[in-house]
Amino acid sequence: MWDVDSGRELRTLKGHSDVVCGVAMSGDGQLAISASWDKTLRLWDIEGGRQMRLLKGHSAWINGVAMSGNGRIAISASWDKTLKVWDTDSGRELRTLEGHSDCVNGVAITRDGRLAVSASADKTLKVWDVELGRELRTLEGHSHGVLGAALKGNEPLAISTSYDKTLKLWDVETGVMLATFTCDGAAHSCTFINDRKLIAGDALGRVHFLELEKPKVKS
């Protein structure tokens, strides 16, 4: 954990026995959840630096995790081709989401926890109703495995990263691809900074800052 103002390391959270591939935090900054190749997730009390719960259920490496704004729902993405939805209060697995034909590399969830988008090595993204555990649609357009995804708050707008060296912007309600951005290397991670700006990192060590155009108002 780091103090972003000073760049100072605050503490180290220990517990996993293999590579930690992802971490997510609740909106109030009180809880964090980590995902590891040791096939577990761990829920942490940020202020105390204490492990609160150990979540088990996946049969293979866990590649990523996302958490709702209130910290009550988490969703994990795994090499076992599934996603799992978790109740963080109890540590109980609520449901398993199946549909991808290859490993799931990443996942994003809306702030209200109702909608999720998963990114897979099968070259697709899938949009899910988290509460019902139902697949809503598949987003196709990448030519290689999809590595990650990010959602814009509670809005139906997502960005994806891929080995095909592109980022793609999606309307997740319609499944329409809105834009494509090209990188020099595989795009690995991305997030929205605000309503119009986003940031992404690629395999060449570069960080890309992108700005969405303002919608044109018809006169």
C-alpha positions as CSV (number, residue, x, y, z in Angstrom):
1,M,0.0,0.0,0.0
2,W,1.2,3.5,-0.9
3,D,0.6,7.1,0.1
4,V,0.1,8.6,-3.4
5,D,0.8,12.1,-2.2
6,S,4.3,11.4,-0.9
7,G,5.0,8.1,-2.8
8,R,5.8,6.5,0.5
9,E,5.1,2.8,1.1
10,L,2.6,2.4,4.0
11,R,2.5,-1.3,4.5
12,T,2.8,-4.7,2.8
13,L,-0.1,-7.1,2.9
14,K,1.2,-10.7,3.0
15,G,-0.7,-14.0,2.6
16,H,-0.7,-15.2,-1.0
17,S,1.7,-18.0,-2.0
18,D,1.9,-17.1,-5.7
19,V,1.8,-14.2,-8.1
20,V,-0.8,-11.5,-7.2
21,C,-2.5,-10.5,-10.5
22,G,-5.1,-8.1,-9.5
23,V,-6.5,-5.9,-6.7
24,A,-9.7,-3.9,-6.3
25,M,-10.8,-1.4,-3.6
26,S,-14.2,-0.3,-2.3
27,G,-15.4,3.2,-3.0
28,D,-14.7,4.4,0.6
29,G,-11.1,3.0,0.6
30,Q,-11.8,0.8,3.6
31,L,-11.6,-2.6,1.9
32,A,-9.4,-4.2,-0.7
33,I,-9.5,-7.6,-2.4
34,S,-6.6,-9.3,-4.1
35,A,-6.5,-12.1,-6.7
36,S,-3.7,-14.6,-7.1
37,W,-2.4,-17.5,-9.0
38,D,-2.6,-19.5,-5.8
39,K,-6.3,-19.8,-6.8
40,T,-7.5,-17.7,-3.9
41,L,-8.8,-14.2,-3.2
42,R,-8.1,-12.4,0.0
43,L,-10.2,-9.6,1.5
44,W,-8.2,-6.9,3.4
45,D,-8.9,-4.3,6.0
46,I,-6.9,-1.4,4.5
47,E,-6.5,0.7,7.7
48,G,-5.4,-2.1,9.9
49,G,-3.5,-4.0,7.1
50,R,-5.3,-7.2,8.3
51,Q,-6.6,-10.1,6.2
52,M,-10.4,-10.4,6.9
53,R,-11.3,-13.4,4.7
54,L,-9.9,-16.0,2.4
55,L,-12.1,-16.9,-0.6
56,K,-11.7,-20.2,-2.4
57,G,-13.6,-21.7,-5.3
58,H,-11.7,-21.4,-8.5
59,S,-9.9,-24.5,-9.9
60,A,-7.1,-22.5,-11.6
61,W,-5.2,-19.2,-11.5
62,I,-7.2,-16.1,-10.8
63,N,-6.2,-13.4,-13.2
64,G,-8.3,-10.4,-12.0
65,V,-10.9,-9.1,-9.6
66,A,-13.4,-6.2,-9.4
67,M,-15.4,-4.8,-6.5
68,S,-18.7,-2.8,-6.4
69,G,-18.6,0.7,-5.0
70,N,-20.0,-0.3,-1.6
71,G,-17.5,-3.2,-1.3
72,R,-20.3,-5.8,-0.8
73,I,-19.9,-7.6,-4.1
74,A,-16.7,-8.9,-5.8
75,I,-16.3,-10.7,-9.1
76,S,-13.2,-12.7,-10.0
77,A,-11.8,-13.8,-13.4
78,S,-10.0,-17.1,-13.8
79,W,-7.9,-19.3,-16.0
80,D,-10.6,-22.0,-15.4
81,K,-12.8,-20.0,-18.0
82,T,-15.2,-18.8,-15.4
83,L,-16.1,-15.8,-13.3
84,K,-17.3,-16.1,-9.7
85,V,-19.5,-13.6,-7.8
86,W,-18.8,-13.2,-4.1
87,D,-20.5,-11.8,-1.1
88,T,-17.7,-10.1,0.7
89,D,-19.5,-9.8,4.0
90,S,-19.7,-13.5,4.4
91,G,-17.0,-14.7,2.0
92,R,-19.7,-16.9,0.3
93,E,-19.7,-17.7,-3.4
94,L,-23.0,-16.5,-4.8
95,R,-22.8,-17.8,-8.4
96,T,-20.5,-18.9,-11.2
97,L,-20.7,-17.2,-14.6
98,E,-19.9,-19.5,-17.5
99,G,-19.7,-18.8,-21.2
100,H,-16.1,-18.0,-22.3
101,S,-14.3,-20.7,-24.2
102,D,-10.8,-19.7,-23.0
103,C,-9.3,-18.2,-19.8
104,V,-10.8,-15.0,-18.4
105,N,-8.1,-12.4,-18.1
106,G,-10.0,-9.5,-16.5
107,V,-13.3,-8.2,-15.3
108,A,-14.9,-4.8,-14.5
109,I,-18.0,-4.0,-12.6
110,T,-20.3,-1.0,-12.4
111,R,-20.2,1.1,-9.3
112,D,-23.7,-0.2,-8.3
113,G,-22.6,-3.8,-8.8
114,R,-25.4,-4.6,-11.3
115,L,-23.4,-5.0,-14.5
116,A,-20.0,-6.6,-15.2
117,V,-17.9,-6.9,-18.3
118,S,-15.3,-9.8,-18.7
119,A,-12.3,-10.0,-21.0
120,S,-11.1,-13.3,-22.3
121,A,-8.4,-15.0,-24.3
122,D,-11.2,-16.2,-26.6
123,K,-11.0,-12.7,-28.2
124,T,-14.3,-11.6,-26.8
125,L,-15.8,-9.6,-24.0
126,K,-19.1,-10.6,-22.3
127,V,-21.6,-8.4,-20.5
128,W,-23.3,-9.9,-17.5
129,D,-26.3,-9.2,-15.2
130,V,-24.5,-9.8,-11.9
131,E,-27.6,-10.3,-9.8
132,L,-29.2,-12.8,-12.1
133,G,-25.9,-14.4,-13.2
134,R,-27.1,-14.1,-16.8
135,E,-25.0,-13.3,-19.9
136,L,-26.5,-10.3,-21.7
137,R,-24.4,-10.1,-24.8
138,T,-21.0,-10.8,-26.4
139,L,-18.7,-8.0,-27.7
140,E,-16.7,-9.1,-30.7
141,G,-14.0,-7.1,-32.6
142,H,-10.6,-7.9,-31.2
143,S,-8.3,-10.1,-33.4
144,H,-6.4,-11.5,-30.4
145,G,-7.0,-12.3,-26.8
146,V,-8.6,-9.5,-24.7
147,L,-6.5,-8.7,-21.6
148,G,-8.6,-6.3,-19.6
149,A,-11.7,-4.1,-19.4
150,A,-12.9,-1.0,-17.5
151,L,-16.3,0.5,-17.1
152,K,-17.2,4.2,-16.7
153,G,-18.9,4.4,-13.3
154,N,-22.5,3.2,-13.8
155,E,-22.7,4.3,-17.4
156,P,-22.9,1.7,-20.3
157,L,-19.5,2.6,-21.6
158,A,-16.5,0.2,-21.5
159,I,-12.9,0.2,-22.7
160,S,-11.0,-3.0,-23.5
161,T,-7.3,-3.9,-24.0
162,S,-5.9,-6.6,-26.1
163,Y,-2.9,-8.5,-27.5
164,D,-3.9,-7.1,-30.9
165,K,-2.3,-3.7,-29.8
166,T,-5.6,-1.9,-29.6
167,L,-8.0,-0.4,-27.1
168,K,-11.7,-0.5,-28.1
169,L,-14.5,1.6,-26.7
170,W,-17.9,-0.1,-26.4
171,D,-21.5,0.7,-25.8
172,V,-22.3,-2.3,-23.6
173,E,-26.1,-1.8,-23.8
174,T,-26.1,-2.2,-27.6
175,G,-22.9,-4.1,-28.1
176,V,-21.7,-1.5,-30.6
177,M,-18.0,-0.7,-30.9
178,L,-17.7,3.0,-30.8
179,A,-14.0,3.6,-31.4
180,T,-10.6,1.9,-31.7
181,F,-7.3,3.3,-30.4
182,T,-3.9,1.8,-31.6
183,C,-0.8,1.2,-29.4
184,D,2.7,0.1,-30.4
185,G,2.5,-2.9,-28.1
186,A,-0.1,-5.1,-26.5
187,A,-2.4,-3.0,-24.4
188,H,-2.6,-4.6,-20.9
189,S,-4.5,-2.3,-18.6
190,C,-6.9,0.7,-18.7
191,T,-9.1,2.8,-16.6
192,F,-11.3,5.9,-16.9
193,I,-9.9,9.0,-15.2
194,N,-13.1,11.1,-15.6
195,D,-16.0,11.6,-18.0
196,R,-13.8,12.1,-21.0
197,K,-10.3,10.9,-20.2
198,L,-8.8,7.5,-19.8
199,I,-5.4,6.0,-19.3
200,A,-3.8,2.7,-20.6
201,G,-0.5,0.9,-20.3
202,D,1.1,-1.3,-22.9
203,A,3.7,-4.1,-23.1
204,L,6.5,-1.6,-24.1
205,G,6.2,0.2,-20.8
206,R,4.3,3.1,-22.2
207,V,1.4,4.9,-20.6
208,H,-1.2,6.3,-23.0
209,F,-3.6,9.2,-22.1
210,L,-6.7,9.3,-24.3
211,E,-9.4,11.9,-24.5
212,L,-12.9,11.2,-25.9
213,E,-14.5,13.7,-28.2
214,K,-17.4,15.7,-26.9
215,P,-20.7,14.6,-28.5
216,K,-21.7,17.0,-31.3
217,V,-24.9,18.9,-30.6
218,K,-27.2,19.2,-33.6
219,S,-28.5,22.7,-34.2
